[in-house]
Amino acid sequence: MNRRSFLRLSSLALTGILTQSCNPAGSKAYDISIKSDMQLGHLIFESASFPEGNIFSTDYLVVGGGVAGLSAACQIHNRDFVLCELSEDLGGSSSSQSYAGEIFSQGAHYDLAYPDYYGQETLRFLEKLGVIFYDANAGLWDFVDSQYLIEAQVESQTLTETGFREQVLEQGKLKEDFLKLLFPYLSEMKMPTRLISEKLRLLNKISFTGFLHRSLVLTSSFKKGIDYQMKDDYGADADKVSALAGIHYYMCRPYYTEDVSLFSPPEGNYYFIKKMADTLPEENIRTSHLVRSISKTGKRFDVQVINIKNETVDVYRAQKVIYAGQKHALKYVFAPDGHLFSNNEYAPWLIINFVLNDKIKSDPFWQNEFLTEDLHFMGFTDNASQIRRKGGYRIFTAYYCFDSTQRILLASITDRAQAIVAETIKTISLYFDQDISNQVEKIFIRVMGHAMSIPKINYLFNDKNLHRSEPNMVYAGVDNSRLPLLFEALDSGIQAVGELDHV
């Protein structure tokens, strides 16, 4: 079968895999390890039979060990605090995995240099962590560890149904008109988004597609490229994403007038997680600790926390709570504020790391993007384009983004893992025009049922902290009316502590 025919069929094949009851018999068995926080939900029910554990007292309890939670913890590193994270490791959607001395991303995997008009608190925080420095000549905050910058010539390659091209958006007059329409917003699209001018916030009330249709006639192929880029960063296409979010994607940095560094360590954005975690007291960090409930008792909060490894339920008596966990669970954890986030919609992502012995004959590209009829498969990254700790292995990290209505299909991923892996290997093999199946040594799968909050119409500029029921309990994270981006998450943690300091 030729490449074009296969890619047209792959979307139908994947849909069938997601709905079948088990893996097909007779297929090749791969060595697969699966990590899914969706599987931890049963602990809530099982914990009813767990014995009571210890009682702890602390001034601050931080819920969630992702970017936002760690950012908040760093602001109170010299105060009395405890951070609880349900996973075995820190990171959230910026986690990583390792194998035979090689480390690789299992989530968000890059960021770009920051303009000097971005939020100063977050820029100074990153500078203090030793992550960035100011380049006065470029007017950008660039990255200290320059060995992790991706060179432009290996940055990306896009596979379409008609062949390869350098970029996702087609070159031509339509692209020129598209960028001309957006250029007036350059330098207005700041981060964090809370700094964006009030006069532009009407763009939050219409879809990106609606905004574009006012001035442009989009071809189906050009619109498909836009939809891909919206889904890649925001988890949904341009019909659902707000105009402000869409414009922000293209105009949040001077991409078309300056050389904007692309920063991607092998471990992805876990690099930032480790930078923050290394500044915190190790004894204050509690992984494999799932917050089951929060209740107000007098002036304090009583927080029930499942110690997953010990199978006990501890109680933390906290004066203040920073909730940086996923907000879809809040209706169970702290019912009085659950309604604040009831309109949030999350995109589920499936991430597959393929560890191969390094025998593939091809030039590496960092990001290999798929603009095909399979709207769920986004493509894969190739660590051969990055600085590697060891040279014996080549890691492909494949990304799938699903519709929020398909989340339930990922809950039983174990039953379908072999088939999904086999289908993905076929797709990547067609990309290289060579069979890679015999080179696969190990596979890691990460399921994120609520990977990113979708910035749909009216989502932004609606900080729920303004309506929280308890002054001493605040909300951090990009799912509090922010774009699902690293800089936003960092700022949300900083601002959460500021909210508590002003109570």
C-alpha positions as CSV (number, residue, x, y, z in Angstrom):
1,M,0.0,0.0,0.0
2,N,1.4,3.5,-0.8
3,R,1.8,6.2,1.8
4,R,-1.1,8.3,0.7
5,S,-3.6,5.4,0.7
6,F,-2.4,4.2,4.1
7,L,-2.7,7.6,5.7
8,R,-6.3,7.9,4.5
9,L,-7.2,4.6,6.1
10,S,-5.3,5.1,9.3
11,S,-8.0,7.4,10.8
12,L,-10.6,4.7,10.3
13,A,-8.3,2.1,11.7
14,L,-7.6,4.1,14.9
15,T,-11.3,4.7,15.4
16,G,-11.9,1.0,15.2
17,I,-9.1,0.3,17.7
18,L,-10.6,2.7,20.2
19,T,-14.0,1.0,20.1
20,Q,-13.0,-2.6,20.0
21,S,-13.1,-4.7,23.2
22,C,-9.5,-6.0,23.2
23,N,-6.3,-6.4,21.3
24,P,-6.5,-8.5,18.1
25,A,-5.1,-12.0,18.4
26,G,-1.9,-12.9,16.6
27,S,-0.4,-9.4,16.5
28,K,3.1,-8.7,17.6
29,A,3.4,-8.1,21.3
30,Y,5.4,-5.1,22.4
31,D,6.9,-4.4,25.8
32,I,4.6,-1.6,27.0
33,S,4.4,0.3,30.3
34,I,1.3,2.4,30.8
35,K,0.8,5.4,33.2
36,S,-2.6,6.8,33.5
37,D,-4.0,9.0,36.3
38,M,-7.5,8.1,35.0
39,Q,-6.9,4.7,36.7
40,L,-6.5,6.4,40.1
41,G,-10.1,7.4,40.3
42,H,-11.1,4.0,41.8
43,L,-8.9,4.9,44.8
44,I,-11.6,7.4,45.9
45,F,-14.0,4.6,46.3
46,E,-11.5,2.1,47.7
47,S,-10.2,4.5,50.2
48,A,-13.5,4.3,52.1
49,S,-12.1,1.1,53.6
50,F,-8.6,2.5,54.3
51,P,-7.7,3.1,57.9
52,E,-7.0,6.6,59.3
53,G,-3.4,7.6,59.1
54,N,-1.6,10.6,60.6
55,I,-2.8,14.1,61.4
56,F,-0.5,16.9,60.2
57,S,-0.6,20.7,60.6
58,T,0.7,23.2,58.1
59,D,0.2,26.8,57.2
60,Y,-0.1,26.1,53.5
61,L,-1.3,23.0,51.6
62,V,-0.6,23.0,47.9
63,V,-2.7,20.6,45.8
64,G,-0.9,19.5,42.6
65,G,2.7,19.1,41.6
66,G,2.6,20.4,38.1
67,V,4.0,23.7,36.9
68,A,1.4,25.9,38.7
69,G,1.6,24.0,42.0
70,L,5.4,24.1,42.0
71,S,5.5,27.7,41.0
72,A,3.3,28.5,44.0
73,A,5.4,26.4,46.3
74,C,8.5,28.3,45.2
75,Q,7.0,31.5,46.3
76,I,6.5,30.1,49.8
77,H,9.6,27.9,50.0
78,N,10.7,29.4,53.3
79,R,7.3,29.2,54.9
80,D,5.5,26.2,56.4
81,F,3.9,24.3,53.5
82,V,3.2,20.8,52.2
83,L,2.6,19.9,48.5
84,C,0.6,16.9,47.6
85,E,0.7,15.3,44.1
86,L,-1.3,12.2,43.2
87,S,1.2,10.8,40.7
88,E,4.4,9.0,41.7
89,D,6.4,11.8,40.1
90,L,6.1,15.6,39.8
91,G,5.3,17.2,36.5
92,G,1.6,16.9,35.7
93,S,1.3,17.5,31.9
94,S,5.0,18.3,31.9
95,S,6.2,15.0,33.1
96,S,9.1,12.8,31.8
97,Q,10.2,9.2,31.5
98,S,13.6,7.5,31.4
99,Y,15.1,4.3,30.0
100,A,18.6,3.0,30.0
101,G,20.0,6.4,30.9
102,E,18.0,8.3,28.3
103,I,15.3,10.8,29.4
104,F,12.4,12.0,27.3
105,S,9.2,13.9,27.6
106,Q,5.7,12.6,28.3
107,G,3.9,15.8,27.8
108,A,4.6,19.5,27.0
109,H,8.1,19.5,25.5
110,Y,9.2,23.0,24.6
111,D,9.0,26.7,25.0
112,L,10.3,29.8,23.2
113,A,12.2,32.9,24.0
114,Y,10.1,35.6,25.8
115,P,9.6,39.2,24.7
116,D,10.5,41.9,27.3
117,Y,6.9,43.0,27.4
118,Y,5.8,39.7,29.1
119,G,4.9,39.6,32.8
120,Q,7.8,40.8,34.9
121,E,7.1,38.6,37.9
122,T,7.4,35.5,35.9
123,L,10.4,36.6,33.9
124,R,12.2,37.5,37.1
125,F,11.2,34.1,38.6
126,L,12.7,32.2,35.6
127,E,15.8,34.4,35.8
128,K,16.2,33.6,39.5
129,L,15.9,29.9,38.7
130,G,18.8,30.3,36.3
131,V,16.6,29.4,33.2
132,I,16.8,32.7,31.2
133,F,18.8,35.8,30.7
134,Y,18.0,39.1,29.0
135,D,19.4,39.6,25.5
136,A,19.3,43.4,25.1
137,N,20.2,43.3,21.4
138,A,17.2,41.1,20.5
139,G,14.8,42.5,23.2
140,L,14.1,38.9,24.3
141,W,14.7,36.8,27.3
142,D,16.6,33.8,26.0
143,F,17.6,30.5,27.6
144,V,20.8,29.9,29.6
145,D,21.2,26.3,28.6
146,S,21.7,27.1,24.9
147,Q,22.7,23.5,24.1
148,Y,19.0,22.7,24.2
149,L,18.0,25.1,21.4
150,I,16.7,23.5,18.3
151,E,18.4,24.6,15.1
152,A,16.0,26.0,12.5
153,Q,17.0,23.6,9.8
154,V,15.8,20.6,11.8
155,E,12.9,22.2,13.5
156,S,10.0,20.6,11.7
157,Q,8.7,18.7,8.7
158,T,5.0,18.3,7.8
159,L,3.5,15.3,6.0
160,T,0.3,16.0,4.1
161,E,-1.8,13.7,2.0
162,T,0.1,14.8,-1.1
163,G,3.6,14.7,0.3
164,F,6.1,16.6,2.5
165,R,6.4,20.3,3.1
166,E,8.4,22.5,5.4
167,Q,5.6,24.2,7.3
168,V,2.0,23.4,8.4
169,L,0.5,26.4,6.7
170,E,0.7,26.5,2.9
171,Q,2.8,29.2,1.4
172,G,1.1,31.7,-0.9
173,K,-1.1,34.8,-1.1
174,L,-3.6,33.4,1.4
175,K,-0.9,33.0,4.0
176,E,0.4,36.5,3.3
177,D,-3.1,37.9,3.7
178,F,-3.7,35.8,6.9
179,L,-0.5,37.2,8.5
180,K,-1.3,40.7,7.3
181,L,-4.6,40.5,9.1
182,L,-2.9,39.4,12.4
183,F,0.2,41.7,12.4
184,P,-1.5,44.7,14.0
185,Y,-1.9,42.5,17.2
186,L,1.9,41.9,17.5
187,S,3.1,43.1,20.9
188,E,-0.6,43.3,22.1
189,M,-0.7,39.5,22.6
190,K,1.1,39.4,26.0
191,M,1.6,36.7,28.5
192,P,0.2,36.2,31.0
193,T,-3.1,36.9,29.2
194,R,-4.3,38.9,32.2
195,L,-2.1,41.7,30.9
196,I,-3.9,41.9,27.6
197,S,-5.7,45.2,27.1
198,E,-9.4,45.4,27.9
199,K,-10.1,46.8,24.4
200,L,-9.0,43.5,22.8
201,R,-11.1,41.3,25.0
202,L,-14.1,41.3,22.7
203,L,-12.0,38.9,20.7
204,N,-12.7,36.4,23.5
205,K,-16.4,36.4,22.5
206,I,-16.1,35.0,19.0
207,S,-14.5,32.0,17.4
208,F,-11.2,32.2,15.6
209,T,-12.9,30.9,12.5
210,G,-15.6,33.6,12.8
211,F,-12.9,36.3,13.1
212,L,-11.1,35.1,10.0
213,H,-14.2,34.7,7.9
214,R,-14.8,38.5,8.3
215,S,-11.8,39.3,6.2
216,L,-10.6,36.1,4.4
217,V,-11.9,33.3,2.2
218,L,-10.2,30.2,3.7
219,T,-9.6,27.2,1.5
220,S,-10.3,23.8,3.1
221,S,-6.6,22.9,3.0
222,F,-5.5,26.2,4.6
223,K,-8.2,25.9,7.3
224,K,-7.0,22.4,8.0
225,G,-3.5,23.7,8.8
226,I,-5.0,26.3,11.1
227,D,-7.1,23.7,12.8
228,Y,-4.0,21.5,13.3
229,Q,-2.1,24.3,15.0
230,M,-5.0,25.2,17.3
231,K,-5.4,21.6,18.3
232,D,-1.7,21.3,18.9
233,D,-1.6,24.1,21.4
234,Y,-5.2,24.3,22.6
235,G,-6.8,20.9,22.1
236,A,-9.5,22.0,19.7
237,D,-10.0,23.4,16.2
238,A,-10.5,27.1,15.2
239,D,-14.3,26.7,15.2
240,K,-14.2,26.1,19.0
241,V,-11.1,28.2,20.0
242,S,-11.7,31.9,20.7
243,A,-10.4,34.5,18.3
244,L,-8.2,35.9,21.0
245,A,-6.6,32.5,21.6
246,G,-6.1,32.0,17.9
247,I,-4.5,35.4,17.3
248,H,-2.3,34.9,20.4
249,Y,-0.9,31.7,18.9
250,Y,0.6,33.5,15.9
251,M,1.3,36.9,17.5
252,C,2.5,36.3,21.0
253,R,6.1,36.6,19.9
254,P,7.9,38.3,17.0
255,Y,8.2,35.1,15.0
256,Y,8.2,36.9,11.7
257,T,10.6,39.8,12.5
258,E,13.1,38.2,14.9
259,D,14.9,34.9,15.5
260,V,12.9,33.5,18.4
261,S,14.8,30.6,20.1
262,L,13.1,27.3,20.4
263,F,14.0,25.5,23.6
264,S,13.5,21.8,23.9
265,P,15.6,19.7,26.3
266,P,15.3,15.9,26.0
267,E,13.0,15.7,29.0
268,G,10.8,18.5,27.6
269,N,9.2,20.8,30.1
270,Y,10.1,18.6,33.0
271,Y,13.3,20.7,32.8
272,F,11.3,23.5,34.4
273,I,9.7,21.2,36.9
274,K,13.1,20.0,38.1
275,K,14.5,23.6,38.3
276,M,11.7,24.5,40.6
277,A,11.6,21.3,42.7
278,D,15.4,21.6,43.3
279,T,14.8,24.8,45.2
280,L,12.2,23.2,47.6
281,P,12.7,21.2,50.8
282,E,12.4,17.5,49.7
283,E,10.5,16.6,52.9
284,N,7.7,19.1,52.0
285,I,6.9,17.2,48.8
286,R,4.5,14.3,49.0
287,T,4.0,12.4,45.8
288,S,1.5,9.5,45.5
289,H,-0.8,11.6,47.7
290,L,-4.3,12.1,46.4
291,V,-6.4,14.8,47.9
292,R,-9.9,13.3,48.6
293,S,-11.7,16.1,50.2
294,I,-11.4,19.6,51.6
295,S,-13.7,21.0,54.3
296,K,-13.7,24.2,56.4
297,T,-13.5,23.7,60.2
298,G,-13.6,27.0,62.0
299,K,-10.7,29.1,60.6
300,R,-8.8,26.1,59.2
301,F,-9.2,23.6,56.4
302,D,-9.3,19.9,57.1
303,V,-7.9,18.1,54.1
304,Q,-8.3,14.3,53.7
305,V,-5.4,12.9,51.7
306,I,-5.1,9.3,50.5
307,N,-1.5,8.0,51.0
308,I,-1.6,5.8,48.0
309,K,1.5,3.7,48.9
310,N,0.5,3.2,52.5
311,E,-3.2,2.8,51.8
312,T,-4.2,5.1,54.6
313,V,-6.1,8.4,54.8
314,D,-4.2,11.2,56.4
315,V,-5.6,14.5,57.5
316,Y,-3.8,17.8,56.9
317,R,-5.0,20.8,59.0
318,A,-4.1,23.8,56.9
319,Q,-4.6,27.5,57.4
320,K,-4.5,28.2,53.7
321,V,-5.0,26.1,50.5
322,I,-3.6,26.6,47.0
323,Y,-5.6,24.3,44.7
324,A,-3.5,23.8,41.6
325,G,-5.0,20.4,40.7
326,Q,-7.3,19.8,37.8
327,K,-10.6,21.7,38.4
328,H,-12.9,19.0,36.9
329,A,-12.4,17.1,40.2
330,L,-13.2,20.1,42.4
331,K,-17.0,19.2,42.6
332,Y,-16.0,16.1,44.5
333,V,-13.1,17.6,46.5
334,F,-14.6,20.9,47.5
335,A,-18.2,21.1,46.5
336,P,-18.9,24.8,47.4
337,D,-16.7,25.9,44.5
338,G,-17.2,23.1,42.0
339,H,-19.7,25.1,40.0
340,L,-17.1,27.8,39.3
341,F,-15.4,25.5,36.8
342,S,-18.4,23.6,35.5
343,N,-18.0,25.1,32.0
344,N,-14.4,24.0,31.6
345,E,-13.8,21.6,28.7
346,Y,-10.6,19.5,28.6
347,A,-8.9,17.8,25.7
348,P,-7.6,14.2,26.3
349,W,-4.2,13.4,25.0
350,L,-2.4,10.1,24.5
351,I,1.4,10.1,24.4
352,I,3.5,7.1,23.2
353,N,7.3,7.0,23.6
354,F,9.0,4.5,21.3
355,V,12.5,3.5,22.4
356,L,14.3,2.2,19.3
357,N,17.8,0.9,18.7
358,D,19.3,3.7,16.6
359,K,19.5,2.1,13.2
360,I,16.9,4.1,11.2
361,K,18.4,5.7,8.1
362,S,16.9,9.2,7.9
363,D,17.6,12.8,8.6
364,P,16.1,13.8,12.0
365,F,13.5,16.5,12.4
366,W,12.6,17.7,15.9
367,Q,8.8,17.8,15.2
368,N,7.3,15.6,12.5
369,E,3.8,16.9,12.0
370,F,1.0,14.9,10.3
371,L,-1.6,16.9,8.4
372,T,-3.6,13.9,7.2
373,E,-7.2,12.5,7.4
374,D,-6.4,11.1,10.8
375,L,-7.4,14.2,12.8
376,H,-6.3,12.7,16.1
377,F,-2.7,11.8,15.3
378,M,-0.6,15.0,15.6
379,G,2.7,13.4,14.7
380,F,5.9,12.7,16.7
381,T,9.1,14.3,18.0
382,D,12.5,12.7,17.3
383,N,15.2,13.0,20.0
384,A,17.9,12.6,17.3
385,S,17.5,16.3,16.7
386,Q,18.2,17.1,20.4
387,I,21.1,16.8,22.7
388,R,21.1,13.3,24.0
389,R,22.6,11.8,27.1
390,K,23.4,8.6,25.3
391,G,23.6,7.8,21.6
392,G,22.5,4.2,21.6
393,Y,18.8,4.8,21.4
394,R,16.5,6.9,19.3
395,I,13.2,8.0,20.9
396,F,10.1,8.9,18.9
397,T,7.4,10.5,21.0
398,A,4.0,10.3,19.3
399,Y,1.0,12.5,20.3
400,Y,-2.7,11.9,19.9
401,C,-5.3,14.6,20.7
402,F,-8.9,13.4,21.1
403,D,-12.2,15.1,21.4
404,S,-13.5,15.6,24.9
405,T,-16.4,13.2,24.1
406,Q,-13.9,10.4,23.4
407,R,-12.3,10.5,26.9
408,I,-14.1,7.4,28.1
409,L,-12.4,5.4,25.4
410,L,-9.0,6.1,26.9
411,A,-10.1,4.8,30.3
412,S,-9.6,1.2,29.3
413,I,-6.3,1.8,27.4
414,T,-4.7,-1.4,28.7
415,D,-7.1,-3.5,26.6
416,R,-6.2,-1.6,23.4
417,A,-2.6,-0.6,24.0
418,Q,-1.0,-3.3,21.7
419,A,-3.3,-2.4,18.8
420,I,-2.8,1.4,19.1
421,V,0.9,0.9,19.3
422,A,0.9,-1.4,16.2
423,E,-1.1,1.1,14.3
424,T,1.2,4.0,15.3
425,I,4.2,2.1,14.3
426,K,2.7,1.5,10.9
427,T,2.1,5.2,10.5
428,I,5.6,6.2,11.5
429,S,7.0,3.4,9.2
430,L,5.2,4.9,6.2
431,Y,6.6,8.3,7.1
432,F,10.1,7.0,6.9
433,D,9.3,4.6,4.1
434,Q,10.9,1.8,6.1
435,D,9.7,-0.7,8.7
436,I,10.7,0.3,12.2
437,S,8.8,-2.5,14.1
438,N,11.8,-4.7,14.7
439,Q,13.8,-1.8,16.1
440,V,11.3,-1.1,18.9
441,E,12.8,-2.2,22.2
442,K,10.4,-0.6,24.7
443,I,7.3,1.5,24.7
444,F,5.9,3.9,27.3
445,I,2.3,5.2,27.2
446,R,1.0,8.2,29.1
447,V,-2.8,8.8,29.2
448,M,-3.9,12.3,30.2
449,G,-7.7,12.4,30.3
450,H,-7.8,16.1,31.1
451,A,-4.5,17.2,29.5
452,M,-5.4,20.8,28.7
453,S,-8.3,23.2,29.2
454,I,-9.7,24.4,25.9
455,P,-9.7,28.2,25.5
456,K,-13.1,28.3,23.8
457,I,-15.4,31.4,23.5
458,N,-15.7,33.4,26.7
459,Y,-13.2,31.2,28.6
460,L,-10.4,33.7,29.1
461,F,-10.5,36.7,31.5
462,N,-12.7,35.0,34.0
463,D,-10.6,34.4,37.0
464,K,-12.5,32.2,39.4
465,N,-10.6,33.6,42.4
466,L,-12.8,36.6,42.2
467,H,-15.8,34.4,43.1
468,R,-14.2,31.9,45.4
469,S,-16.2,31.0,48.5
470,E,-13.2,31.0,50.9
471,P,-10.7,33.9,51.0
472,N,-8.0,31.5,52.3
473,M,-8.4,29.0,49.5
474,V,-7.2,30.0,46.0
475,Y,-7.0,28.4,42.6
476,A,-3.9,28.2,40.4
477,G,-3.4,26.5,37.1
478,V,-4.1,27.2,33.4
479,D,-7.6,25.7,33.8
480,N,-8.5,28.9,35.7
481,S,-9.4,30.9,32.6
482,R,-5.9,30.9,31.1
483,L,-4.2,29.6,27.9
484,P,-2.7,26.1,28.4
485,L,0.9,27.4,28.2
486,L,3.9,27.2,30.5
487,F,4.2,30.9,31.1
488,E,0.6,31.1,32.1
489,A,0.9,28.2,34.5
490,L,4.0,29.8,36.2
491,D,2.2,33.1,36.6
492,S,-0.9,31.5,38.0
493,G,1.1,30.0,40.9
494,I,2.8,33.4,41.6
495,Q,-0.6,35.2,41.5
496,A,-2.2,32.6,43.8
497,V,0.3,33.3,46.6
498,G,-0.2,37.0,46.0
499,E,-4.0,36.6,46.5
500,L,-3.5,34.9,49.8
501,D,-1.0,37.5,51.0
502,H,-3.6,40.2,50.5
503,V,-6.4,38.5,52.4
